[in-house]
Amino acid sequence: MTVYDVRFRDLAEKLIDNTFGTVATLRRHTSAYDVASGKVTNTTTEEHVKISPPQPYNESRLSGVVQTGQLLTYLAAKTSSRPAVDDEVIFDGKTFTVLNAQLVVSGDQMAAYKVTLVS
């Protein structure tokens, strides 16, 4: 790890959490199977996070993987945990579903999560 790795992690936190980020709710859905009872328990939890304002993907980035209507947002890895596929992000009164959450790293330091959303 270099001094720059730590700086980029801190920079991501500063830009997303303290400067340009906006408050959103990350809604997580989890399931647990109880072997003894044979029942599945579904749990929903919510946490308030800071995200970069969701933006449409640039036309030049559209491909077979990214399609029209999908949005891009970032979460700082220092202050958030990685969103999972099918988690939901609630922002500005709208609910978006997480399609993908890629880790952005600097050296061996997690800096941010690049999250693809769809409404």
Summary of the structure (lengths in Angstrom):
residues: 119
radius of gyration: 16.1
end to end distance: 38.0
largest distance: 52.4
contacts: 330
relative contact order: 0.24
helix: 18%
strand: 51%
